[in-house]
Amino acid sequence: MIEGEWHRTRLTKIPAPGQVITMLCGATGTAVFELSDERRRREIHRQCERCDVIYRRERGIPLRQDRIGHT
Ligand SMILES: [Zn+2]
């Protein structure tokens, strides 16, 4: 997580907290992790849209078009 946004990485293993990693969108930052329970409970963090698009495109997952233009 960087500055309140969740990014996706190509890492296959969990990096050590404090390790500098490169995200799919090209951003670099220090790895910060929370327990998955914590993460599920408070969905206050924004998913990085660029990381999300790249991640989904690579896996053939449709984009979340339904979220655009609706409230
Ligand atoms: Zn990103």
N, CA, C, O and the ligand as a Tripos MOL2 file, in Angstrom:
@<TRIPOS>MOLECULE
protein
  285   283    72     0     0
PROTEIN
NO_CHARGES

@<TRIPOS>ATOM
      1 N           0.8470   -1.1910    0.0000 N.3       1 MET1
      2 CA          0.0000    0.0000    0.0000 C.3       1 MET1
      3 C           0.8820    1.2410    0.0000 C.2       1 MET1
      4 O           1.8420    1.3390    0.7640 O.2       1 MET1
      5 N           0.5440    2.1730   -0.8590 N.am      2 ILE2
      6 CA          1.2980    3.4230   -0.9140 C.3       2 ILE2
      7 C           0.3280    4.5870   -0.8230 C.2       2 ILE2
      8 O          -0.5880    4.6950   -1.6390 O.2       2 ILE2
      9 N           0.5130    5.4390    0.1360 N.am      3 GLU3
     10 CA         -0.2830    6.6550    0.2590 C.3       3 GLU3
     11 C          -1.7760    6.3850    0.1320 C.2       3 GLU3
     12 O          -2.4880    7.1090   -0.5630 O.2       3 GLU3
     13 N          -2.2330    5.3700    0.7860 N.am      4 GLY4
     14 CA         -3.6600    5.0950    0.8300 C.3       4 GLY4
     15 C          -4.2110    4.3400   -0.3610 C.2       4 GLY4
     16 O          -5.4170    4.1020   -0.4380 O.2       4 GLY4
     17 N          -3.3480    3.9590   -1.2960 N.am      5 GLU5
     18 CA         -3.8160    3.2180   -2.4580 C.3       5 GLU5
     19 C          -3.2120    1.8270   -2.4860 C.2       5 GLU5
     20 O          -2.0220    1.6510   -2.2230 O.2       5 GLU5
     21 N          -4.0370    0.8400   -2.8060 N.am      6 TRP6
     22 CA         -3.5290   -0.5080   -2.9800 C.3       6 TRP6
     23 C          -3.0370   -0.6770   -4.4040 C.2       6 TRP6
     24 O          -3.7550   -0.3850   -5.3600 O.2       6 TRP6
     25 N          -1.8310   -1.1410   -4.5350 N.am      7 HIS7
     26 CA         -1.2650   -1.4240   -5.8450 C.3       7 HIS7
     27 C          -1.0610   -2.9280   -5.9830 C.2       7 HIS7
     28 O          -0.9850   -3.6610   -4.9970 O.2       7 HIS7
     29 N          -0.9760   -3.3570   -7.2240 N.am      8 ARG8
     30 CA         -0.6620   -4.7660   -7.4610 C.3       8 ARG8
     31 C           0.7770   -4.8830   -7.9320 C.2       8 ARG8
     32 O           1.3060   -3.9800   -8.5790 O.2       8 ARG8
     33 N           1.4000   -5.9990   -7.6010 N.am      9 THR9
     34 CA          2.7720   -6.2300   -8.0140 C.3       9 THR9
     35 C           2.8700   -7.5710   -8.7150 C.2       9 THR9
     36 O           1.9360   -8.3720   -8.6990 O.2       9 THR9
     37 N           4.0070   -7.7940   -9.3220 N.am     10 ARG10
     38 CA          4.2440   -9.0850   -9.9720 C.3      10 ARG10
     39 C           4.9270  -10.0510   -9.0160 C.2      10 ARG10
     40 O           5.2890  -11.1600   -9.4090 O.2      10 ARG10
     41 N           5.1000   -9.6560   -7.8110 N.am     11 LEU11
     42 CA          5.7850  -10.5110   -6.8530 C.3      11 LEU11
     43 C           4.9610  -11.7570   -6.5740 C.2      11 LEU11
     44 O           3.7380  -11.7020   -6.4490 O.2      11 LEU11
     45 N           5.6540  -12.8720   -6.4820 N.am     12 THR12
     46 CA          4.9670  -14.1290   -6.2000 C.3      12 THR12
     47 C           5.0750  -14.4850   -4.7280 C.2      12 THR12
     48 O           4.3380  -15.3350   -4.2290 O.2      12 THR12
     49 N           5.9860  -13.8370   -4.0470 N.am     13 LYS13
     50 CA          6.0570  -14.0500   -2.6090 C.3      13 LYS13
     51 C           5.9370  -12.7130   -1.9000 C.2      13 LYS13
     52 O           6.1790  -11.6570   -2.4850 O.2      13 LYS13
     53 N           5.5700  -12.7730   -0.6670 N.am     14 ILE14
     54 CA          5.3600  -11.5500    0.0870 C.3      14 ILE14
     55 C           6.7060  -10.9280    0.4440 C.2      14 ILE14
     56 O           7.5390  -11.5600    1.0930 O.2      14 ILE14
     57 N           6.9090   -9.6840    0.0150 N.am     15 PRO15
     58 CA          8.1690   -9.0210    0.3510 C.3      15 PRO15
     59 C           8.2020   -8.6370    1.8270 C.2      15 PRO15
     60 O           7.1670   -8.5330    2.4840 O.2      15 PRO15
     61 N           9.3730   -8.4370    2.3090 N.am     16 ALA16
     62 CA          9.5110   -8.0400    3.7080 C.3      16 ALA16
     63 C           8.9890   -6.6230    3.8890 C.2      16 ALA16
     64 O           9.2130   -5.7700    3.0320 O.2      16 ALA16
     65 N           8.3010   -6.3620    4.9850 N.am     17 PRO17
     66 CA          7.8470   -5.0010    5.2610 C.3      17 PRO17
     67 C           9.0220   -4.0320    5.2020 C.2      17 PRO17
     68 O          10.0800   -4.2870    5.7770 O.2      17 PRO17
     69 N           8.8260   -2.9300    4.5070 N.am     18 GLY18
     70 CA          9.9020   -1.9580    4.3770 C.3      18 GLY18
     71 C          10.7080   -2.1370    3.1090 C.2      18 GLY18
     72 O          11.5020   -1.2680    2.7500 O.2      18 GLY18
     73 N          10.5120   -3.2750    2.4150 N.am     19 GLN19
     74 CA         11.2300   -3.5080    1.1670 C.3      19 GLN19
     75 C          10.6430   -2.6390    0.0620 C.2      19 GLN19
     76 O           9.4240   -2.5120   -0.0490 O.2      19 GLN19
     77 N          11.5030   -2.0420   -0.7530 N.am     20 VAL20
     78 CA         11.0270   -1.2220   -1.8620 C.3      20 VAL20
     79 C          10.6690   -2.1220   -3.0330 C.2      20 VAL20
     80 O          11.4900   -2.9200   -3.4860 O.2      20 VAL20
     81 N           9.4320   -1.9910   -3.5230 N.am     21 ILE21
     82 CA          8.9600   -2.8420   -4.5990 C.3      21 ILE21
     83 C           8.3960   -1.9960   -5.7310 C.2      21 ILE21
     84 O           8.0300   -0.8380   -5.5280 O.2      21 ILE21
     85 N           8.3280   -2.5860   -6.9360 N.am     22 THR22
     86 CA          7.7870   -1.8970   -8.0990 C.3      22 THR22
     87 C           6.4000   -2.4470   -8.4120 C.2      22 THR22
     88 O           6.2030   -3.6610   -8.4710 O.2      22 THR22
     89 N           5.4430   -1.5470   -8.6120 N.am     23 MET23
     90 CA          4.0650   -1.9510   -8.8630 C.3      23 MET23
     91 C           3.8190   -2.1400  -10.3580 C.2      23 MET23
     92 O           4.6400   -1.7470  -11.1860 O.2      23 MET23
     93 N           2.6890   -2.7420  -10.6890 N.am     24 LEU24
     94 CA          2.3170   -2.9520  -12.0890 C.3      24 LEU24
     95 C           2.2560   -1.6310  -12.8510 C.2      24 LEU24
     96 O           2.6310   -1.5710  -14.0220 O.2      24 LEU24
     97 N           1.7890   -0.5840  -12.1990 N.am     25 CYS25
     98 CA          1.6230    0.7050  -12.8640 C.3      25 CYS25
     99 C           2.9410    1.4480  -12.9950 C.2      25 CYS25
    100 O           2.9960    2.5150  -13.6080 O.2      25 CYS25
    101 N           3.9900    0.9000  -12.4340 N.am     26 GLY26
    102 CA          5.2970    1.5190  -12.5590 C.3      26 GLY26
    103 C           5.7110    2.2960  -11.3230 C.2      26 GLY26
    104 O           6.8590    2.7260  -11.2110 O.2      26 GLY26
    105 N           4.7860    2.4760  -10.3980 N.am     27 ALA27
    106 CA          5.1090    3.1860   -9.1690 C.3      27 ALA27
    107 C           5.9990    2.3080   -8.2960 C.2      27 ALA27
    108 O           5.8870    1.0820   -8.2960 O.2      27 ALA27
    109 N           6.8630    2.9520   -7.5700 N.am     28 THR28
    110 CA          7.6790    2.2100   -6.6200 C.3      28 THR28
    111 C           7.4040    2.7300   -5.2220 C.2      28 THR28
    112 O           7.0650    3.8980   -5.0330 O.2      28 THR28
    113 N           7.5510    1.8720   -4.2710 N.am     29 GLY29
    114 CA          7.3000    2.3020   -2.9040 C.3      29 GLY29
    115 C           7.6780    1.2170   -1.9300 C.2      29 GLY29
    116 O           8.1670    0.1480   -2.2980 O.2      29 GLY29
    117 N           7.4400    1.5220   -0.6990 N.am     30 THR30
    118 CA          7.7710    0.5860    0.3570 C.3      30 THR30
    119 C           6.5660   -0.2750    0.6810 C.2      30 THR30
    120 O           5.4470    0.2220    0.8050 O.2      30 THR30
    121 N           6.8010   -1.5540    0.8160 N.am     31 ALA31
    122 CA          5.7170   -2.4910    1.0820 C.3      31 ALA31
    123 C           5.1450   -2.2740    2.4780 C.2      31 ALA31
    124 O           5.8660   -2.1790    3.4710 O.2      31 ALA31
    125 N           3.8190   -2.2010    2.5070 N.am     32 VAL32
    126 CA          3.1250   -2.1090    3.7810 C.3      32 VAL32
    127 C           1.9910   -3.1170    3.7530 C.2      32 VAL32
    128 O           1.2370   -3.1820    2.7820 O.2      32 VAL32
    129 N           1.8700   -3.8910    4.7930 N.am     33 PHE33
    130 CA          0.8490   -4.9330    4.7830 C.3      33 PHE33
    131 C          -0.0270   -4.8500    6.0170 C.2      33 PHE33
    132 O           0.3930   -4.4180    7.0910 O.2      33 PHE33
    133 N          -1.2560   -5.2810    5.8200 N.am     34 GLU34
    134 CA         -2.1560   -5.4400    6.9510 C.3      34 GLU34
    135 C          -2.6640   -6.8670    6.9210 C.2      34 GLU34
    136 O          -2.6150   -7.5280    5.8840 O.2      34 GLU34
    137 N          -3.1350   -7.3270    8.0180 N.am     35 LEU35
    138 CA         -3.7750   -8.6410    8.0470 C.3      35 LEU35
    139 C          -4.9850   -8.6140    7.1290 C.2      35 LEU35
    140 O          -5.6770   -7.6010    7.0350 O.2      35 LEU35
    141 N          -5.2380   -9.7190    6.4570 N.am     36 SER36
    142 CA         -6.3470   -9.7590    5.5100 C.3      36 SER36
    143 C          -7.6810   -9.4770    6.2020 C.2      36 SER36
    144 O          -8.5880   -8.9100    5.5920 O.2      36 SER36
    145 N          -7.7990   -9.8560    7.4310 N.am     37 ASP37
    146 CA         -9.0170   -9.5690    8.1840 C.3      37 ASP37
    147 C          -9.2180   -8.0670    8.3280 C.2      37 ASP37
    148 O         -10.3160   -7.5480    8.1280 O.2      37 ASP37
    149 N          -8.1710   -7.4030    8.6670 N.am     38 GLU38
    150 CA         -8.2380   -5.9540    8.8140 C.3      38 GLU38
    151 C          -8.6500   -5.3160    7.4940 C.2      38 GLU38
    152 O          -9.4700   -4.3990    7.4470 O.2      38 GLU38
    153 N          -8.0550   -5.8310    6.4300 N.am     39 ARG39
    154 CA         -8.2740   -5.2560    5.1150 C.3      39 ARG39
    155 C          -9.7330   -5.4410    4.6920 C.2      39 ARG39
    156 O         -10.3260   -4.5540    4.0780 O.2      39 ARG39
    157 N         -10.3010   -6.5920    5.0250 N.am     40 ARG40
    158 CA        -11.6760   -6.8610    4.6250 C.3      40 ARG40
    159 C         -12.6510   -6.0040    5.4360 C.2      40 ARG40
    160 O         -13.6900   -5.5740    4.9340 O.2      40 ARG40
    161 N         -12.2990   -5.7710    6.6770 N.am     41 ARG41
    162 CA        -13.1930   -5.0550    7.5660 C.3      41 ARG41
    163 C         -13.3380   -3.5830    7.1780 C.2      41 ARG41
    164 O         -14.4390   -3.0320    7.1660 O.2      41 ARG41
    165 N         -12.2120   -2.9690    6.8660 N.am     42 ARG42
    166 CA        -12.2750   -1.5530    6.5400 C.3      42 ARG42
    167 C         -11.8070   -1.3390    5.1130 C.2      42 ARG42
    168 O         -10.6110   -1.3080    4.8230 O.2      42 ARG42
    169 N         -12.7860   -1.1910    4.2320 N.am     43 GLU43
    170 CA        -12.4760   -1.0290    2.8180 C.3      43 GLU43
    171 C         -12.2780    0.4430    2.5040 C.2      43 GLU43
    172 O         -12.8840    0.9810    1.5780 O.2      43 GLU43
    173 N         -11.4370    1.0770    3.2730 N.am     44 ILE44
    174 CA        -11.2580    2.5140    3.1070 C.3      44 ILE44
    175 C         -10.1840    2.8390    2.0830 C.2      44 ILE44
    176 O         -10.0720    3.9730    1.6170 O.2      44 ILE44
    177 N          -9.3950    1.8240    1.7400 N.am     45 HIS45
    178 CA         -8.2940    2.0950    0.8320 C.3      45 HIS45
    179 C          -8.7480    1.9680   -0.6110 C.2      45 HIS45
    180 O          -9.5560    1.1040   -0.9530 O.2      45 HIS45
    181 N          -8.2240    2.8290   -1.4340 N.am     46 ARG46
    182 CA         -8.5830    2.8440   -2.8380 C.3      46 ARG46
    183 C          -7.6420    1.9190   -3.6090 C.2      46 ARG46
    184 O          -6.4290    1.9320   -3.4000 O.2      46 ARG46
    185 N          -8.2230    1.1170   -4.5050 N.am     47 GLN47
    186 CA         -7.4000    0.2920   -5.3850 C.3      47 GLN47
    187 C          -6.8310    1.1800   -6.4790 C.2      47 GLN47
    188 O          -7.5630    1.9540   -7.0960 O.2      47 GLN47
    189 N          -5.5390    1.0730   -6.7200 N.am     48 CYS48
    190 CA         -4.9160    1.8170   -7.8160 C.3      48 CYS48
    191 C          -5.5290    1.3570   -9.1320 C.2      48 CYS48
    192 O          -5.4380    0.1810   -9.4860 O.2      48 CYS48
    193 N          -6.1550    2.2820   -9.8590 N.am     49 GLU49
    194 CA         -6.8790    1.9010  -11.0790 C.3      49 GLU49
    195 C          -5.9500    1.3760  -12.1590 C.2      49 GLU49
    196 O          -6.3010    0.4410  -12.8780 O.2      49 GLU49
    197 N          -4.7760    1.9640  -12.2800 N.am     50 ARG50
    198 CA         -3.8500    1.5180  -13.3120 C.3      50 ARG50
    199 C          -3.3790    0.0940  -13.0440 C.2      50 ARG50
    200 O          -3.3150   -0.7280  -13.9580 O.2      50 ARG50
    201 N          -3.0530   -0.1890  -11.8020 N.am     51 CYS51
    202 CA         -2.6500   -1.5530  -11.4360 C.3      51 CYS51
    203 C          -3.7940   -2.5210  -11.7090 C.2      51 CYS51
    204 O          -3.5820   -3.6200  -12.2210 O.2      51 CYS51
    205 N          -5.0040   -2.1020  -11.3640 N.am     52 ASP52
    206 CA         -6.1650   -2.9590  -11.5180 C.3      52 ASP52
    207 C          -6.4060   -3.2820  -12.9880 C.2      52 ASP52
    208 O          -6.6680   -4.4320  -13.3380 O.2      52 ASP52
    209 N          -6.3180   -2.2710  -13.8460 N.am     53 VAL53
    210 CA         -6.5400   -2.4600  -15.2830 C.3      53 VAL53
    211 C          -5.5030   -3.4050  -15.8590 C.2      53 VAL53
    212 O          -5.8420   -4.3240  -16.6040 O.2      53 VAL53
    213 N          -4.2480   -3.1870  -15.5190 N.am     54 ILE54
    214 CA         -3.1680   -4.0270  -16.0450 C.3      54 ILE54
    215 C          -3.3310   -5.4630  -15.5550 C.2      54 ILE54
    216 O          -3.1730   -6.4100  -16.3260 O.2      54 ILE54
    217 N          -3.6390   -5.6160  -14.3070 N.am     55 TYR55
    218 CA         -3.8110   -6.9360  -13.7040 C.3      55 TYR55
    219 C          -4.9380   -7.7000  -14.3810 C.2      55 TYR55
    220 O          -4.7890   -8.8720  -14.7270 O.2      55 TYR55
    221 N          -6.0640   -7.0250  -14.5650 N.am     56 ARG56
    222 CA         -7.2270   -7.6770  -15.1730 C.3      56 ARG56
    223 C          -6.9850   -7.9830  -16.6450 C.2      56 ARG56
    224 O          -7.3820   -9.0370  -17.1420 O.2      56 ARG56
    225 N          -6.3370   -7.0620  -17.3320 N.am     57 ARG57
    226 CA         -6.0630   -7.2570  -18.7480 C.3      57 ARG57
    227 C          -5.1870   -8.4940  -18.9590 C.2      57 ARG57
    228 O          -5.4080   -9.2760  -19.8830 O.2      57 ARG57
    229 N          -4.2020   -8.6540  -18.0970 N.am     58 GLU58
    230 CA         -3.2820   -9.7930  -18.2200 C.3      58 GLU58
    231 C          -3.9840  -11.1210  -17.9780 C.2      58 GLU58
    232 O          -3.5720  -12.1540  -18.5050 O.2      58 GLU58
    233 N          -5.0320  -11.0860  -17.1890 N.am     59 ARG59
    234 CA         -5.7310  -12.3230  -16.8380 C.3      59 ARG59
    235 C          -7.0560  -12.4920  -17.5450 C.2      59 ARG59
    236 O          -7.7620  -13.4740  -17.3160 O.2      59 ARG59
    237 N          -7.4070  -11.5390  -18.4100 N.am     60 GLY60
    238 CA         -8.6410  -11.6450  -19.1560 C.3      60 GLY60
    239 C          -9.8770  -11.4170  -18.3150 C.2      60 GLY60
    240 O         -10.9630  -11.8920  -18.6450 O.2      60 GLY60
    241 N          -9.7070  -10.6870  -17.2260 N.am     61 ILE61
    242 CA        -10.8440  -10.3770  -16.3640 C.3      61 ILE61
    243 C         -11.4890   -9.0780  -16.8470 C.2      61 ILE61
    244 O         -10.7920   -8.0820  -17.0400 O.2      61 ILE61
    245 N         -12.8170   -9.0730  -17.0450 N.am     62 PRO62
    246 CA        -13.4870   -7.8560  -17.4950 C.3      62 PRO62
    247 C         -13.2820   -6.7200  -16.4990 C.2      62 PRO62
    248 O         -13.2310   -6.9330  -15.2880 O.2      62 PRO62
    249 N         -13.1670   -5.5230  -17.0320 N.am     63 LEU63
    250 CA        -13.0230   -4.3590  -16.1660 C.3      63 LEU63
    251 C         -14.3390   -4.0740  -15.4770 C.2      63 LEU63
    252 O         -15.4080   -4.4740  -15.9370 O.2      63 LEU63
    253 N         -14.2320   -3.3670  -14.3560 N.am     64 ARG64
    254 CA        -15.4460   -3.0730  -13.5890 C.3      64 ARG64
    255 C         -16.1770   -1.8690  -14.1740 C.2      64 ARG64
    256 O         -16.2310   -0.7990  -13.5690 O.2      64 ARG64
    257 N         -16.7290   -2.0660  -15.3470 N.am     65 GLN65
    258 CA        -17.4130   -0.9700  -16.0260 C.3      65 GLN65
    259 C         -18.6430   -0.5260  -15.2520 C.2      65 GLN65
    260 O         -19.0480    0.6350  -15.3140 O.2      65 GLN65
    261 N         -19.2250   -1.4590  -14.5280 N.am     66 ASP66
    262 CA        -20.4550   -1.1610  -13.8070 C.3      66 ASP66
    263 C         -20.2550   -0.1060  -12.7240 C.2      66 ASP66
    264 O         -21.2100    0.5050  -12.2450 O.2      66 ASP66
    265 N         -19.0020    0.0930  -12.3520 N.am     67 ARG67
    266 CA        -18.7410    1.0850  -11.3150 C.3      67 ARG67
    267 C         -18.6170    2.4850  -11.8930 C.2      67 ARG67
    268 O         -18.6600    3.4720  -11.1590 O.2      67 ARG67
    269 N         -18.4620    2.5680  -13.2040 N.am     68 ILE68
    270 CA        -18.2550    3.8680  -13.8200 C.3      68 ILE68
    271 C         -19.6010    4.4740  -14.2110 C.2      68 ILE68
    272 O         -20.3990    3.8240  -14.8860 O.2      68 ILE68
    273 N         -19.8500    5.6690  -13.8090 N.am     69 GLY69
    274 CA        -21.0780    6.3610  -14.1940 C.3      69 GLY69
    275 C         -22.2540    6.0440  -13.2770 C.2      69 GLY69
    276 O         -23.3720    6.4890  -13.5340 O.2      69 GLY69
    277 N         -22.0230    5.2980  -12.2330 N.am     70 HIS70
    278 CA        -23.0930    4.9970  -11.2840 C.3      70 HIS70
    279 C         -22.6380    5.3670   -9.8740 C.2      70 HIS70
    280 O         -21.4440    5.4210   -9.5780 O.2      70 HIS70
    281 N         -23.5820    5.6090   -9.0530 N.am     71 THR71
    282 CA        -23.2290    5.8840   -7.6620 C.3      71 THR71
    283 C         -23.9890    4.9730   -6.7290 C.2      71 THR71
    284 O         -23.8220    5.0580   -5.5120 O.2      71 THR71
    285 ZN         -0.5360    1.1800   -8.9920 Zn       72 ZN72
@<TRIPOS>BOND
     1     1     2 1
     2     2     3 1
     3     3     4 2
     4     3     5 am
     5     5     6 1
     6     6     7 1
     7     7     8 2
     8     7     9 am
     9     9    10 1
    10    10    11 1
    11    11    12 2
    12    11    13 am
    13    13    14 1
    14    14    15 1
    15    15    16 2
    16    15    17 am
    17    17    18 1
    18    18    19 1
    19    19    20 2
    20    19    21 am
    21    21    22 1
    22    22    23 1
    23    23    24 2
    24    23    25 am
    25    25    26 1
    26    26    27 1
    27    27    28 2
    28    27    29 am
    29    29    30 1
    30    30    31 1
    31    31    32 2
    32    31    33 am
    33    33    34 1
    34    34    35 1
    35    35    36 2
    36    35    37 am
    37    37    38 1
    38    38    39 1
    39    39    40 2
    40    39    41 am
    41    41    42 1
    42    42    43 1
    43    43    44 2
    44    43    45 am
    45    45    46 1
    46    46    47 1
    47    47    48 2
    48    47    49 am
    49    49    50 1
    50    50    51 1
    51    51    52 2
    52    51    53 am
    53    53    54 1
    54    54    55 1
    55    55    56 2
    56    55    57 am
    57    57    58 1
    58    58    59 1
    59    59    60 2
    60    59    61 am
    61    61    62 1
    62    62    63 1
    63    63    64 2
    64    63    65 am
    65    65    66 1
    66    66    67 1
    67    67    68 2
    68    67    69 am
    69    69    70 1
    70    70    71 1
    71    71    72 2
    72    71    73 am
    73    73    74 1
    74    74    75 1
    75    75    76 2
    76    75    77 am
    77    77    78 1
    78    78    79 1
    79    79    80 2
    80    79    81 am
    81    81    82 1
    82    82    83 1
    83    83    84 2
    84    83    85 am
    85    85    86 1
    86    86    87 1
    87    87    88 2
    88    87    89 am
    89    89    90 1
    90    90    91 1
    91    91    92 2
    92    91    93 am
    93    93    94 1
    94    94    95 1
    95    95    96 2
    96    95    97 am
    97    97    98 1
    98    98    99 1
    99    99   100 2
   100    99   101 am
   101   101   102 1
   102   102   103 1
   103   103   104 2
   104   103   105 am
   105   105   106 1
   106   106   107 1
   107   107   108 2
   108   107   109 am
   109   109   110 1
   110   110   111 1
   111   111   112 2
   112   111   113 am
   113   113   114 1
   114   114   115 1
   115   115   116 2
   116   115   117 am
   117   117   118 1
   118   118   119 1
   119   119   120 2
   120   119   121 am
   121   121   122 1
   122   122   123 1
   123   123   124 2
   124   123   125 am
   125   125   126 1
   126   126   127 1
   127   127   128 2
   128   127   129 am
   129   129   130 1
   130   130   131 1
   131   131   132 2
   132   131   133 am
   133   133   134 1
   134   134   135 1
   135   135   136 2
   136   135   137 am
   137   137   138 1
   138   138   139 1
   139   139   140 2
   140   139   141 am
   141   141   142 1
   142   142   143 1
   143   143   144 2
   144   143   145 am
   145   145   146 1
   146   146   147 1
   147   147   148 2
   148   147   149 am
   149   149   150 1
   150   150   151 1
   151   151   152 2
   152   151   153 am
   153   153   154 1
   154   154   155 1
   155   155   156 2
   156   155   157 am
   157   157   158 1
   158   158   159 1
   159   159   160 2
   160   159   161 am
   161   161   162 1
   162   162   163 1
   163   163   164 2
   164   163   165 am
   165   165   166 1
   166   166   167 1
   167   167   168 2
   168   167   169 am
   169   169   170 1
   170   170   171 1
   171   171   172 2
   172   171   173 am
   173   173   174 1
   174   174   175 1
   175   175   176 2
   176   175   177 am
   177   177   178 1
   178   178   179 1
   179   179   180 2
   180   179   181 am
   181   181   182 1
   182   182   183 1
   183   183   184 2
   184   183   185 am
   185   185   186 1
   186   186   187 1
   187   187   188 2
   188   187   189 am
   189   189   190 1
   190   190   191 1
   191   191   192 2
   192   191   193 am
   193   193   194 1
   194   194   195 1
   195   195   196 2
   196   195   197 am
   197   197   198 1
   198   198   199 1
   199   199   200 2
   200   199   201 am
   201   201   202 1
   202   202   203 1
   203   203   204 2
   204   203   205 am
   205   205   206 1
   206   206   207 1
   207   207   208 2
   208   207   209 am
   209   209   210 1
   210   210   211 1
   211   211   212 2
   212   211   213 am
   213   213   214 1
   214   214   215 1
   215   215   216 2
   216   215   217 am
   217   217   218 1
   218   218   219 1
   219   219   220 2
   220   219   221 am
   221   221   222 1
   222   222   223 1
   223   223   224 2
   224   223   225 am
   225   225   226 1
   226   226   227 1
   227   227   228 2
   228   227   229 am
   229   229   230 1
   230   230   231 1
   231   231   232 2
   232   231   233 am
   233   233   234 1
   234   234   235 1
   235   235   236 2
   236   235   237 am
   237   237   238 1
   238   238   239 1
   239   239   240 2
   240   239   241 am
   241   241   242 1
   242   242   243 1
   243   243   244 2
   244   243   245 am
   245   245   246 1
   246   246   247 1
   247   247   248 2
   248   247   249 am
   249   249   250 1
   250   250   251 1
   251   251   252 2
   252   251   253 am
   253   253   254 1
   254   254   255 1
   255   255   256 2
   256   255   257 am
   257   257   258 1
   258   258   259 1
   259   259   260 2
   260   259   261 am
   261   261   262 1
   262   262   263 1
   263   263   264 2
   264   263   265 am
   265   265   266 1
   266   266   267 1
   267   267   268 2
   268   267   269 am
   269   269   270 1
   270   270   271 1
   271   271   272 2
   272   271   273 am
   273   273   274 1
   274   274   275 1
   275   275   276 2
   276   275   277 am
   277   277   278 1
   278   278   279 1
   279   279   280 2
   280   279   281 am
   281   281   282 1
   282   282   283 1
   283   283   284 2
@<TRIPOS>SUBSTRUCTURE
     1 MET1         2 RESIDUE 1 A MET
     2 ILE2         6 RESIDUE 1 A ILE
     3 GLU3        10 RESIDUE 1 A GLU
     4 GLY4        14 RESIDUE 1 A GLY
     5 GLU5        18 RESIDUE 1 A GLU
     6 TRP6        22 RESIDUE 1 A TRP
     7 HIS7        26 RESIDUE 1 A HIS
     8 ARG8        30 RESIDUE 1 A ARG
     9 THR9        34 RESIDUE 1 A THR
    10 ARG10       38 RESIDUE 1 A ARG
    11 LEU11       42 RESIDUE 1 A LEU
    12 THR12       46 RESIDUE 1 A THR
    13 LYS13       50 RESIDUE 1 A LYS
    14 ILE14       54 RESIDUE 1 A ILE
    15 PRO15       58 RESIDUE 1 A PRO
    16 ALA16       62 RESIDUE 1 A ALA
    17 PRO17       66 RESIDUE 1 A PRO
    18 GLY18       70 RESIDUE 1 A GLY
    19 GLN19       74 RESIDUE 1 A GLN
    20 VAL20       78 RESIDUE 1 A VAL
    21 ILE21       82 RESIDUE 1 A ILE
    22 THR22       86 RESIDUE 1 A THR
    23 MET23       90 RESIDUE 1 A MET
    24 LEU24       94 RESIDUE 1 A LEU
    25 CYS25       98 RESIDUE 1 A CYS
    26 GLY26      102 RESIDUE 1 A GLY
    27 ALA27      106 RESIDUE 1 A ALA
    28 THR28      110 RESIDUE 1 A THR
    29 GLY29      114 RESIDUE 1 A GLY
    30 THR30      118 RESIDUE 1 A THR
    31 ALA31      122 RESIDUE 1 A ALA
    32 VAL32      126 RESIDUE 1 A VAL
    33 PHE33      130 RESIDUE 1 A PHE
    34 GLU34      134 RESIDUE 1 A GLU
    35 LEU35      138 RESIDUE 1 A LEU
    36 SER36      142 RESIDUE 1 A SER
    37 ASP37      146 RESIDUE 1 A ASP
    38 GLU38      150 RESIDUE 1 A GLU
    39 ARG39      154 RESIDUE 1 A ARG
    40 ARG40      158 RESIDUE 1 A ARG
    41 ARG41      162 RESIDUE 1 A ARG
    42 ARG42      166 RESIDUE 1 A ARG
    43 GLU43      170 RESIDUE 1 A GLU
    44 ILE44      174 RESIDUE 1 A ILE
    45 HIS45      178 RESIDUE 1 A HIS
    46 ARG46      182 RESIDUE 1 A ARG
    47 GLN47      186 RESIDUE 1 A GLN
    48 CYS48      190 RESIDUE 1 A CYS
    49 GLU49      194 RESIDUE 1 A GLU
    50 ARG50      198 RESIDUE 1 A ARG
    51 CYS51      202 RESIDUE 1 A CYS
    52 ASP52      206 RESIDUE 1 A ASP
    53 VAL53      210 RESIDUE 1 A VAL
    54 ILE54      214 RESIDUE 1 A ILE
    55 TYR55      218 RESIDUE 1 A TYR
    56 ARG56      222 RESIDUE 1 A ARG
    57 ARG57      226 RESIDUE 1 A ARG
    58 GLU58      230 RESIDUE 1 A GLU
    59 ARG59      234 RESIDUE 1 A ARG
    60 GLY60      238 RESIDUE 1 A GLY
    61 ILE61      242 RESIDUE 1 A ILE
    62 PRO62      246 RESIDUE 1 A PRO
    63 LEU63      250 RESIDUE 1 A LEU
    64 ARG64      254 RESIDUE 1 A ARG
    65 GLN65      258 RESIDUE 1 A GLN
    66 ASP66      262 RESIDUE 1 A ASP
    67 ARG67      266 RESIDUE 1 A ARG
    68 ILE68      270 RESIDUE 1 A ILE
    69 GLY69      274 RESIDUE 1 A GLY
    70 HIS70      278 RESIDUE 1 A HIS
    71 THR71      282 RESIDUE 1 A THR
    72 ZN72       285 GROUP 0 **** ****
